[in-house]
Amino acid sequence: MNLIQALHEARAAEKEQALFYRGLAAQAEDRGDADLSQRCNELHADEQHHLSRLTARLLELGAGLADLDHLSAETAGMEAWEAAARAREEAEVLRYEQLLKTGMDDATRALIGEILDTERHHAEELGGKWTTA
């Protein structure tokens, strides 16, 4: 798989992950759990930021962008959300670790490394706001 294709796949996965957390935040809010809603909103914000950064990097590399409007994320009930989220985060960590093993320019390597660090925090703590601007 070439770098551009791998970045497109990572971008689509980030969109799905953002949708996953947005859905959880809404469920928590509906239940009146403000703390959990905030936690999921922070995770959503980090994932959305990753999506934006991958989008920008693809454009910088001269790649076109795939339409992601068709994507969705499976939902998880409030009782099982942590196990589902942890599995999703561990998959993201693995994806970015594998991506770092491919050939890429220094700017892309730095971006992927930063995203990987954030995803590791997510997997460990299931909390957000690890992404820096």
DSSP file (Angstrom, degrees, kcal/mol; ACC not computed):
  #  RESIDUE AA STRUCTURE BP1 BP2  ACC     N-H-->O    O-->H-N    N-H-->O    O-->H-N    TCO  KAPPA ALPHA  PHI   PSI    X-CA   Y-CA   Z-CA
    1    1 A M              0   0    0      0, 0.0     2,-0.1     0, 0.0     0, 0.0   0.000 360.0 360.0 360.0 135.5    0.0    0.0    0.0
    2    2 A N     >  -     0   0    0      1,-0.1     4,-2.2   100,-0.1     5,-0.2  -0.392 360.0-105.2 -85.6 169.0    1.4    3.4   -0.9
    3    3 A L  H  > S+     0   0    0      1,-0.2     4,-2.6     2,-0.2     5,-0.2   0.897 117.2  51.9 -60.7 -45.7    1.5    6.4    1.5
    4    4 A I  H  > S+     0   0    0      1,-0.2     4,-2.3     2,-0.2    -1,-0.2   0.922 111.2  47.8 -60.8 -44.5   -1.4    8.3   -0.1
    5    5 A Q  H  > S+     0   0    0      1,-0.2     4,-2.3     2,-0.2    -1,-0.2   0.911 111.7  50.6 -62.2 -42.1   -3.7    5.3    0.1
    6    6 A A  H  X S+     0   0    0     -4,-2.2     4,-2.3     1,-0.2    -2,-0.2   0.883 110.1  49.8 -64.3 -38.4   -2.7    4.7    3.7
    7    7 A L  H  X S+     0   0    0     -4,-2.6     4,-2.4     2,-0.2    -1,-0.2   0.879 109.2  51.9 -67.9 -37.1   -3.4    8.3    4.6
    8    8 A H  H  X S+     0   0    0     -4,-2.3     4,-2.3    -5,-0.2    -2,-0.2   0.920 110.8  48.0 -62.3 -43.3   -6.8    8.1    2.9
    9    9 A E  H  X S+     0   0    0     -4,-2.3     4,-2.2     1,-0.2    -2,-0.2   0.901 111.8  49.2 -65.2 -40.6   -7.6    5.0    4.9
   10   10 A A  H  X S+     0   0    0     -4,-2.3     4,-2.3     2,-0.2    -1,-0.2   0.894 109.7  52.7 -64.6 -39.5   -6.5    6.7    8.2
   11   11 A R  H  X S+     0   0    0     -4,-2.4     4,-1.9     2,-0.2    -2,-0.2   0.922 110.0  47.3 -61.9 -45.0   -8.6    9.7    7.3
   12   12 A A  H  X S+     0   0    0     -4,-2.3     4,-2.2     1,-0.2    -1,-0.2   0.902 111.4  51.3 -64.3 -40.6  -11.7    7.5    6.8
   13   13 A A  H  X S+     0   0    0     -4,-2.2     4,-2.4     1,-0.2    -1,-0.2   0.883 108.1  52.1 -64.8 -37.5  -11.1    5.7   10.1
   14   14 A E  H  X S+     0   0    0     -4,-2.3     4,-2.6     2,-0.2    -1,-0.2   0.879 107.3  52.6 -66.2 -36.8  -10.7    9.0   11.9
   15   15 A K  H  X S+     0   0    0     -4,-1.9     4,-2.3     2,-0.2    -2,-0.2   0.939 111.0  46.8 -62.4 -46.1  -14.1   10.1   10.5
   16   16 A E  H  X S+     0   0    0     -4,-2.2     4,-2.2     1,-0.2    -2,-0.2   0.898 112.4  50.3 -62.3 -40.1  -15.7    6.9   11.8
   17   17 A Q  H  X S+     0   0    0     -4,-2.4     4,-2.2     2,-0.2     5,-0.2   0.906 109.2  50.8 -66.2 -41.3  -14.0    7.3   15.2
   18   18 A A  H  X S+     0   0    0     -4,-2.6     4,-2.3     1,-0.2    -1,-0.2   0.916 111.0  49.0 -61.8 -42.4  -15.3   10.9   15.4
   19   19 A L  H  X S+     0   0    0     -4,-2.3     4,-2.4     2,-0.2    -1,-0.2   0.887 107.8  55.5 -63.7 -38.8  -18.8    9.8   14.6
   20   20 A F  H  X S+     0   0    0     -4,-2.2     4,-1.9     1,-0.2    -2,-0.2   0.943 112.3  41.3 -57.9 -50.5  -18.5    7.0   17.2
   21   21 A Y  H  X S+     0   0    0     -4,-2.2     4,-2.6     2,-0.2    -1,-0.2   0.847 111.0  56.2 -71.2 -33.4  -17.6    9.5   20.0
   22   22 A R  H  X S+     0   0    0     -4,-2.3     4,-2.0    -5,-0.2    -1,-0.2   0.923 108.8  48.5 -61.9 -42.6  -20.2   12.1   18.8
   23   23 A G  H  X S+     0   0    0     -4,-2.4     4,-2.2     2,-0.2    -2,-0.2   0.903 111.6  48.9 -63.4 -41.7  -22.9    9.4   19.2
   24   24 A L  H  X S+     0   0    0     -4,-1.9     4,-2.7     2,-0.2     5,-0.2   0.906 108.8  53.2 -64.6 -41.0  -21.7    8.4   22.6
   25   25 A A  H  X S+     0   0    0     -4,-2.6     4,-2.3     1,-0.2    -1,-0.2   0.909 109.6  48.7 -60.7 -41.4  -21.6   12.0   23.7
   26   26 A A  H  X S+     0   0    0     -4,-2.0     4,-2.5     2,-0.2    -1,-0.2   0.909 111.0  50.1 -65.4 -42.1  -25.2   12.5   22.6
   27   27 A Q  H  X S+     0   0    0     -4,-2.2     4,-1.6     2,-0.2    -2,-0.2   0.925 111.7  48.2 -61.4 -44.4  -26.3    9.3   24.4
   28   28 A A  H  <>S+     0   0    0     -4,-2.7     5,-2.7     1,-0.2     4,-0.5   0.903 111.5  50.1 -63.8 -40.9  -24.6   10.4   27.6
   29   29 A E  H ><5S+     0   0    0     -4,-2.3     3,-1.4     1,-0.2    -1,-0.2   0.919 107.5  53.8 -63.4 -42.8  -26.2   13.8   27.4
   30   30 A D  H 3<5S+     0   0    0     -4,-2.5    -1,-0.2     1,-0.3    -2,-0.2   0.835 108.8  50.1 -60.0 -32.4  -29.6   12.2   26.8
   31   31 A R  T 3<5S-     0   0    0     -4,-1.6    -1,-0.3    -5,-0.2    -2,-0.2   0.530 118.0-114.0 -83.0  -6.1  -29.1   10.3   30.1
   32   32 A G  T < 5S+     0   0    0     -3,-1.4     2,-1.2    -4,-0.5    -3,-0.2   0.688  70.6 140.4  81.5  18.4  -28.1   13.4   31.9
   33   33 A D     >< +     0   0    0     -5,-2.7     4,-2.4     1,-0.2    -1,-0.2  -0.714  21.5 173.5 -97.1  85.4  -24.5   12.3   32.4
   34   34 A A  H  > S+     0   0    0     -2,-1.2     4,-2.4     1,-0.2    -1,-0.2   0.857  74.7  54.0 -63.1 -37.3  -22.7   15.6   31.9
   35   35 A D  H  > S+     0   0    0      2,-0.2     4,-2.3     1,-0.2    -1,-0.2   0.935 112.1  42.9 -65.4 -45.8  -19.3   14.2   32.9
   36   36 A L  H  > S+     0   0    0      2,-0.2     4,-2.7     1,-0.2     5,-0.2   0.892 112.5  54.0 -67.6 -38.2  -19.4   11.3   30.4
   37   37 A S  H  X S+     0   0    0     -4,-2.4     4,-2.4     1,-0.2    -2,-0.2   0.928 110.3  46.9 -59.8 -44.3  -20.8   13.6   27.7
   38   38 A Q  H  X S+     0   0    0     -4,-2.4     4,-2.3     2,-0.2    -2,-0.2   0.914 111.1  52.0 -63.6 -43.1  -17.9   16.0   28.2
   39   39 A R  H  X S+     0   0    0     -4,-2.3     4,-1.9     1,-0.2    89,-0.3   0.925 113.1  44.0 -58.8 -46.3  -15.4   13.1   28.2
   40   40 A C  H  X S+     0   0    0     -4,-2.7     4,-2.8     1,-0.2    -1,-0.2   0.863 110.9  54.6 -69.9 -35.2  -16.8   11.8   24.9
   41   41 A N  H  X S+     0   0    0     -4,-2.4     4,-2.4    -5,-0.2    -1,-0.2   0.876 107.5  50.8 -64.1 -36.6  -17.0   15.3   23.4
   42   42 A E  H  X S+     0   0    0     -4,-2.3     4,-2.0     2,-0.2    87,-0.9   0.901 111.3  47.3 -67.8 -40.4  -13.3   15.7   24.2
   43   43 A L  H  X S+     0   0    0     -4,-1.9     4,-2.5    85,-0.2    -2,-0.2   0.923 111.6  51.8 -63.4 -43.2  -12.5   12.4   22.5
   44   44 A H  H  X S+     0   0    0     -4,-2.8     4,-2.8     1,-0.2     5,-0.2   0.919 107.6  52.4 -57.5 -45.1  -14.6   13.5   19.6
   45   45 A A  H  X S+     0   0    0     -4,-2.4     4,-2.1     1,-0.2    -1,-0.2   0.909 109.7  48.2 -60.9 -43.2  -12.7   16.7   19.4
   46   46 A D  H  X S+     0   0    0     -4,-2.0     4,-2.2     2,-0.2    -1,-0.2   0.937 113.6  46.6 -62.5 -45.9   -9.3   14.9   19.2
   47   47 A E  H  X S+     0   0    0     -4,-2.5     4,-2.3     1,-0.2    -2,-0.2   0.893 112.0  50.7 -65.3 -38.8  -10.5   12.5   16.5
   48   48 A Q  H  X S+     0   0    0     -4,-2.8     4,-2.2    -5,-0.2    -1,-0.2   0.876 108.9  52.5 -64.6 -37.2  -12.0   15.4   14.5
   49   49 A H  H  X S+     0   0    0     -4,-2.1     4,-2.5    -5,-0.2    -2,-0.2   0.901 107.8  50.8 -65.3 -40.6   -8.7   17.2   14.8
   50   50 A H  H  X S+     0   0    0     -4,-2.2     4,-2.7     2,-0.2     5,-0.3   0.926 108.8  52.1 -61.7 -43.7   -6.9   14.2   13.5
   51   51 A L  H  X S+     0   0    0     -4,-2.3     4,-2.3     1,-0.2    -2,-0.2   0.923 110.9  47.7 -56.5 -45.6   -9.3   14.0   10.6
   52   52 A S  H  X S+     0   0    0     -4,-2.2     4,-2.5     2,-0.2    -1,-0.2   0.896 112.2  48.6 -64.6 -41.0   -8.6   17.7    9.8
   53   53 A R  H  X S+     0   0    0     -4,-2.5     4,-2.3     2,-0.2    -2,-0.2   0.894 112.1  48.1 -69.3 -38.9   -4.9   17.3   10.0
   54   54 A L  H  X S+     0   0    0     -4,-2.7     4,-2.4     2,-0.2    -2,-0.2   0.896 111.3  51.9 -66.2 -39.1   -4.9   14.2    7.7
   55   55 A T  H  X S+     0   0    0     -4,-2.3     4,-2.1    -5,-0.3    -2,-0.2   0.942 110.9  47.3 -59.6 -48.0   -7.1   16.1    5.3
   56   56 A A  H  X S+     0   0    0     -4,-2.5     4,-2.5     1,-0.2    -2,-0.2   0.902 111.3  51.1 -61.8 -41.3   -4.7   19.0    5.2
   57   57 A R  H  X S+     0   0    0     -4,-2.3     4,-1.8     2,-0.2    -1,-0.2   0.909 108.4  51.3 -66.0 -41.1   -1.7   16.7    4.8
   58   58 A L  H  <>S+     0   0    0     -4,-2.4     5,-2.7     1,-0.2    -1,-0.2   0.916 111.5  47.9 -60.5 -42.4   -3.3   14.9    1.8
   59   59 A L  H ><5S+     0   0    0     -4,-2.1     3,-1.6     1,-0.2    -2,-0.2   0.905 108.9  53.5 -64.7 -40.8   -4.0   18.3    0.2
   60   60 A E  H 3<5S+     0   0    0     -4,-2.5    -1,-0.2     1,-0.3    -2,-0.2   0.838 107.2  52.6 -61.4 -32.2   -0.4   19.4    0.9
   61   61 A L  T 3<5S-     0   0    0     -4,-1.8    -1,-0.3    -5,-0.2    -2,-0.2   0.429 121.1-110.5 -84.3   1.3    0.8   16.2   -0.9
   62   62 A G  T < 5 +     0   0    0     -3,-1.6     2,-0.3     1,-0.3    -3,-0.2   0.659  69.8 142.8  81.7  16.6   -1.4   17.1   -3.9
   63   63 A A      < -     0   0    0     -5,-2.7    -1,-0.3    -6,-0.2     2,-0.1  -0.645  49.4-123.1 -90.2 146.3   -3.9   14.2   -3.3
   64   64 A G        -     0   0    0     -2,-0.3     2,-0.4     1,-0.0    -1,-0.1  -0.358  29.8-115.7 -75.1 167.3   -7.6   14.6   -4.0
   65   65 A L        -     0   0    0     -2,-0.1     2,-0.2    -6,-0.0    -1,-0.0  -0.898  15.8-131.4-112.8 136.4  -10.0   13.8   -1.2
   66   66 A A        -     0   0    0     -2,-0.4     2,-0.4     1,-0.1     0, 0.0  -0.561  31.5-107.8 -77.6 146.3  -12.5   11.1   -1.0
   67   67 A D        -     0   0    0     -2,-0.2     3,-0.3     1,-0.1    -1,-0.1  -0.641  33.3-175.5 -73.7 125.5  -16.0   12.0    0.0
   68   68 A L    >   +     0   0    0     -2,-0.4     3,-1.7     1,-0.2    -1,-0.1   0.292  52.6 106.2-107.1   8.8  -16.6   10.7    3.5
   69   69 A D  T 3  S+     0   0    0      1,-0.3    -1,-0.2     3,-0.0    -2,-0.0   0.752  74.7  60.0 -62.2 -24.0  -20.3   11.6    3.8
   70   70 A H  T 3  S+     0   0    0     -3,-0.3    -1,-0.3     2,-0.0    -2,-0.1   0.599  84.5 105.2 -79.7 -11.0  -21.4    8.0    3.4
   71   71 A L    <   +     0   0    0     -3,-1.7     2,-0.3     1,-0.0    -3,-0.0  -0.347  41.9 169.7 -75.4 150.7  -19.4    6.8    6.5
   72   72 A S        -     0   0    0     -2,-0.1     2,-0.4   -53,-0.0   -52,-0.1  -0.914  24.6-128.2-145.7 172.1  -21.0    5.9    9.8
   73   73 A A        -     0   0    0     -2,-0.3   -56,-0.0   -54,-0.1     2,-0.0  -0.979  26.2-110.3-128.1 141.7  -19.9    4.3   13.0
   74   74 A E        -     0   0    0     -2,-0.4     2,-0.2     1,-0.1     0, 0.0  -0.381  39.4-124.0 -63.9 147.9  -21.4    1.4   14.9
   75   75 A T        -     0   0    0    -52,-0.1     2,-0.4    -2,-0.0    -1,-0.1  -0.577  17.6-153.7 -93.4 158.1  -23.0    2.5   18.1
   76   76 A A        -     0   0    0     -2,-0.2     5,-0.1   -56,-0.2     2,-0.0  -0.993  20.3-118.8-129.0 138.2  -22.3    1.2   21.5
   77   77 A G    >>  -     0   0    0     -2,-0.4     3,-1.0     1,-0.1     4,-0.8  -0.321  30.5-108.8 -69.8 159.5  -24.6    1.2   24.4
   78   78 A M  T 34 S+     0   0    0      1,-0.3     3,-0.3     2,-0.2     4,-0.3   0.800 118.1  57.8 -60.2 -29.3  -23.7    3.1   27.5
   79   79 A E  T 34 S+     0   0    0      1,-0.2    -1,-0.3     2,-0.1     3,-0.1   0.804 119.5  27.6 -72.0 -27.9  -23.1   -0.2   29.4
   80   80 A A  T <> S+     0   0    0     -3,-1.0     4,-1.9     1,-0.1     5,-0.2   0.252  87.0 107.8-117.3  11.0  -20.5   -1.4   26.9
   81   81 A W  H  X S+     0   0    0     -4,-0.8     4,-3.1    -3,-0.3     5,-0.2   0.872  75.7  55.0 -63.9 -37.8  -19.1    1.8   25.5
   82   82 A E  H  > S+     0   0    0     -4,-0.3     4,-2.7     2,-0.2    -1,-0.2   0.917 109.4  45.8 -65.7 -42.4  -15.7    1.5   27.3
   83   83 A A  H  > S+     0   0    0      2,-0.2     4,-2.1     1,-0.2    -1,-0.2   0.919 116.2  46.6 -64.7 -42.2  -14.9   -1.9   25.9
   84   84 A A  H  X S+     0   0    0     -4,-1.9     4,-2.1     2,-0.2    -2,-0.2   0.923 114.6  47.0 -64.9 -43.8  -15.9   -0.9   22.4
   85   85 A A  H  X S+     0   0    0     -4,-3.1     4,-2.7    -5,-0.2     5,-0.2   0.910 110.8  51.5 -65.6 -42.0  -14.0    2.4   22.6
   86   86 A R  H  X S+     0   0    0     -4,-2.7     4,-2.7    -5,-0.2    -1,-0.2   0.921 110.4  48.8 -63.0 -42.5  -10.8    0.7   24.0
   87   87 A A  H  X S+     0   0    0     -4,-2.1     4,-1.8     1,-0.2    -1,-0.2   0.907 112.4  48.8 -62.6 -40.9  -10.9   -1.9   21.2
   88   88 A R  H  X S+     0   0    0     -4,-2.1     4,-1.8     2,-0.2    -2,-0.2   0.910 112.2  48.2 -64.9 -41.8  -11.3    0.9   18.6
   89   89 A E  H  X S+     0   0    0     -4,-2.7     4,-2.6     1,-0.2    -2,-0.2   0.898 109.3  52.5 -66.8 -40.4   -8.5    2.9   20.1
   90   90 A E  H  X S+     0   0    0     -4,-2.7     4,-2.2     1,-0.2    -1,-0.2   0.873 108.2  52.0 -63.2 -35.4   -6.2   -0.1   20.2
   91   91 A A  H  X S+     0   0    0     -4,-1.8     4,-2.4     2,-0.2    -1,-0.2   0.881 109.0  50.5 -66.4 -37.6   -6.9   -0.6   16.5
   92   92 A E  H  X S+     0   0    0     -4,-1.8     4,-2.5     2,-0.2     5,-0.2   0.923 108.4  51.5 -66.0 -42.9   -6.0    3.0   15.8
   93   93 A V  H  X S+     0   0    0     -4,-2.6     4,-2.5     1,-0.2    -2,-0.2   0.945 111.7  47.1 -57.7 -48.1   -2.7    2.6   17.7
   94   94 A L  H  X S+     0   0    0     -4,-2.2     4,-2.5     1,-0.2     5,-0.2   0.909 110.1  53.5 -60.2 -43.3   -1.9   -0.4   15.6
   95   95 A R  H  X S+     0   0    0     -4,-2.4     4,-2.3     1,-0.2    -1,-0.2   0.930 113.0  42.4 -58.6 -46.9   -2.9    1.4   12.4
   96   96 A Y  H  X S+     0   0    0     -4,-2.5     4,-2.1     2,-0.2    -1,-0.2   0.847 111.6  54.1 -73.6 -32.7   -0.5    4.3   13.1
   97   97 A E  H  X S+     0   0    0     -4,-2.5     4,-0.6    -5,-0.2    -1,-0.2   0.931 112.4  45.0 -62.2 -44.0    2.3    2.1   14.3
   98   98 A Q  H >< S+     0   0    0     -4,-2.5     3,-1.1     1,-0.2     4,-0.3   0.899 110.4  54.3 -65.1 -41.0    2.1    0.2   11.0
   99   99 A L  H >< S+     0   0    0     -4,-2.3     3,-1.8     1,-0.3    -1,-0.2   0.888 101.4  58.5 -61.7 -39.1    1.9    3.4    9.1
  100  100 A L  H 3< S+     0   0    0     -4,-2.1    -1,-0.3     1,-0.3    -2,-0.2   0.705  96.4  64.4 -64.7 -17.7    5.1    4.7   10.7
  101  101 A K  T << S+     0   0    0     -3,-1.1    -1,-0.3    -4,-0.6    -2,-0.2   0.566  90.6  83.5 -81.4  -8.2    6.9    1.6    9.3
  102  102 A T  S <  S-     0   0    0     -3,-1.8     2,-0.3    -4,-0.3  -100,-0.1  -0.521  94.9 -90.0 -91.7 163.1    6.3    2.7    5.7
  103  103 A G        +     0   0    0     -2,-0.2     2,-0.3     6,-0.0  -100,-0.1  -0.535  60.8 147.9 -72.4 132.5    8.4    5.2    3.8
  104  104 A M        -     0   0    0     -2,-0.3     2,-0.0    -4,-0.1    -4,-0.0  -0.985  46.6 -91.6-159.0 162.7    7.3    8.8    4.2
  105  105 A D     >  -     0   0    0     -2,-0.3     4,-2.5     1,-0.1     5,-0.2  -0.261  44.2-104.4 -73.8 165.8    8.6   12.3    4.3
  106  106 A D  H  > S+     0   0    0      1,-0.2     4,-2.4     2,-0.2     5,-0.2   0.864 117.9  52.9 -62.9 -38.9    9.6   14.0    7.6
  107  107 A A  H  > S+     0   0    0      2,-0.2     4,-2.0     1,-0.2    -1,-0.2   0.916 112.7  44.1 -65.4 -42.2    6.5   16.2    7.8
  108  108 A T  H  > S+     0   0    0      2,-0.2     4,-2.8     1,-0.2     5,-0.2   0.909 112.0  53.2 -68.2 -41.4    4.1   13.3    7.4
  109  109 A R  H  X S+     0   0    0     -4,-2.5     4,-2.3     1,-0.2    -2,-0.2   0.905 109.3  49.3 -59.7 -42.0    6.2   11.2    9.9
  110  110 A A  H  X S+     0   0    0     -4,-2.4     4,-2.2     2,-0.2    -1,-0.2   0.920 112.0  48.5 -63.9 -43.4    5.9   14.0   12.5
  111  111 A L  H  X S+     0   0    0     -4,-2.0     4,-2.5     2,-0.2    -2,-0.2   0.944 112.7  46.7 -61.5 -49.1    2.1   14.2   12.0
  112  112 A I  H  X S+     0   0    0     -4,-2.8     4,-2.6     1,-0.2    -1,-0.2   0.884 111.3  53.0 -63.8 -38.2    1.6   10.5   12.2
  113  113 A G  H  X S+     0   0    0     -4,-2.3     4,-2.2    -5,-0.2    -1,-0.2   0.901 109.6  48.2 -62.3 -41.3    3.8   10.3   15.3
  114  114 A E  H  X S+     0   0    0     -4,-2.2     4,-1.9     2,-0.2    -2,-0.2   0.917 112.7  47.7 -65.3 -43.5    1.8   13.1   17.0
  115  115 A I  H  X S+     0   0    0     -4,-2.5     4,-2.7     1,-0.2    -2,-0.2   0.922 110.4  52.9 -63.5 -42.7   -1.5   11.3   16.2
  116  116 A L  H  X S+     0   0    0     -4,-2.6     4,-2.3     1,-0.2    -2,-0.2   0.919 106.5  52.7 -59.0 -44.7   -0.1    8.0   17.5
  117  117 A D  H  X S+     0   0    0     -4,-2.2     4,-1.8     1,-0.2    -1,-0.2   0.920 111.1  46.9 -57.4 -44.1    0.9    9.6   20.8
  118  118 A T  H  X S+     0   0    0     -4,-1.9     4,-2.5     1,-0.2    -2,-0.2   0.919 110.4  52.0 -64.1 -44.1   -2.7   11.0   21.2
  119  119 A E  H  X S+     0   0    0     -4,-2.7     4,-2.5     1,-0.2    -1,-0.2   0.852 106.2  54.9 -63.8 -33.9   -4.2    7.6   20.3
  120  120 A R  H  X S+     0   0    0     -4,-2.3     4,-2.0     2,-0.2    -1,-0.2   0.918 108.5  48.4 -63.7 -42.5   -2.0    5.9   22.9
  121  121 A H  H  X S+     0   0    0     -4,-1.8     4,-2.8     2,-0.2     5,-0.5   0.927 110.7  51.5 -61.0 -44.7   -3.4    8.3   25.5
  122  122 A H  H  X S+     0   0    0     -4,-2.5     4,-3.1     1,-0.2    -2,-0.2   0.936 110.1  48.7 -57.0 -47.8   -6.9    7.6   24.4
  123  123 A A  H  < S+     0   0    0     -4,-2.5    -1,-0.2     1,-0.2    -2,-0.2   0.859 116.2  43.6 -63.3 -36.3   -6.4    3.8   24.6
  124  124 A E  H  < S+     0   0    0     -4,-2.0    -1,-0.2    -5,-0.2    -2,-0.2   0.897 133.8  14.0 -75.4 -40.9   -4.9    4.1   28.1
  125  125 A E  H  < S-     0   0    0     -4,-2.8    -3,-0.2     2,-0.2    -2,-0.2   0.558  82.4-135.1-116.1 -11.8   -7.4    6.6   29.6
  126  126 A L     <  +     0   0    0     -4,-3.1     2,-0.3    -5,-0.5    -4,-0.2   0.922  69.9 116.3  47.0  47.4  -10.4    6.8   27.3
  127  127 A G        -     0   0    0     -6,-0.3    -1,-0.2    -5,-0.1    -2,-0.2  -0.960  51.0-146.1-139.6 157.8  -10.2   10.6   27.6
  128  128 A G        +     0   0    0     -2,-0.3   -85,-0.2   -89,-0.3   -86,-0.1  -0.265  59.1  85.4-113.2-163.7   -9.5   13.3   25.2
  129  129 A K        +     0   0    0    -87,-0.9    -1,-0.1    -2,-0.1   -86,-0.1   0.801  58.4 120.2  71.7  36.9   -8.0   16.7   24.8
  130  130 A W        +     0   0    0    -88,-0.2     2,-0.3    -3,-0.1    -2,-0.1   0.593  45.5  98.4 -96.2 -16.8   -4.5   15.3   24.1
  131  131 A T        -     0   0    0    -13,-0.1     2,-0.3     2,-0.0   -16,-0.0  -0.545  61.9-151.2 -78.5 133.9   -4.2   16.9   20.7
  132  132 A T              0   0    0     -2,-0.3    -2,-0.1     1,-0.1    -3,-0.0  -0.705 360.0 360.0 -99.1 157.7   -2.3   20.1   20.5
  133  133 A A              0   0    0     -2,-0.3    -1,-0.1     0, 0.0    -2,-0.0   0.484 360.0 360.0 -68.4 360.0   -3.0   22.7   17.8
